[in-house]
Amino acid sequence: MIRARFKANFEDFRSVNWPVKHPYWCTGYSETHAIVVAYADDIDEIKRNWPEALDIDSEEVIGYVFSDRFPKSLWFKLES
């Protein structure tokens, strides 16, 4: 699994597919893009869910890390 940071659609940063498998957040905005952090299986999953994604930076991770800045979303449920 990866944790990716990328530029997405300024007007609507949400994934074009729903439901999504992993959590994501909008972390801010530039003058032209929303900045999104998302967990995914791989870069191809990011590109399927955000076809407009630019400047994708990712790292391999073992699991999700939730925090005050990246809280567990109400729509997201971890399967036990």
N, C-alpha and C positions, 0 to 999 in steps of 0.2 A: 504494500500500500504506500501511497505517496501523500505528502501534504504539499499543495501547490499554492503559489501566489501569482496572480495574473491580473491584467487589465480586461474589463468586460464592458458591456453596454452601459453607458452612462444613464440612460433613461430607465432601464429595467435590467438589473444585474442577475435576475433569477435564471436558473437553468431552463433550457428550452424543453427538457424532458422532465416528466413528473410521474411517479415519485423518483427521487434520486436515492442511491444506495448509501451515500455518505453525507455527513454534515458539511455545510459551507456557511460563510459569513461575508457580508460586505464590510470592509474595514475602513473605508473612506473613499474620497473622490479626488480626482485631479480635475483639471479644466475640461477634459475630454472623455474620461473613463471612470467607471467605478473600479475600485480595487477589491478583489475577491480573494479569500483564502478558502480552499476546499480540499477535503480529503477525497481520494479516488484510488481505484485499483492501479491506474497508469495514466500516462499523458493522453492516450487515445480516449479514455473516458472523459477527461476534461474537455477535449475537443468535440466529442459528441454532445456533451451537455452545454457547452459554451462555444459554439462554432466561431464566434467573434473574438475569442480569447487571444490576447497578445502578450508578449513578454512573459511567457510562462517560466517560472522558476520553481523547481520542486526538489524535494528531498525524500528519501526512503524513511518510513516510520513504522514502528511496530503496532501502534494503536493510537486511539484518539486521546488528545489532551484537552480537557475543558478547563476554562478559567473565567475570571471576571470579564476579561476582554473577549473570550471565545466561549460563551456559555452554551450549555446543551440546549438546543432549540426545542420548543414545545412540540413541533411536528416530528422530531427525530426520536425514535425509540430504539434503544439497543436491544438486540436479541440475545437472550441468555443461552 
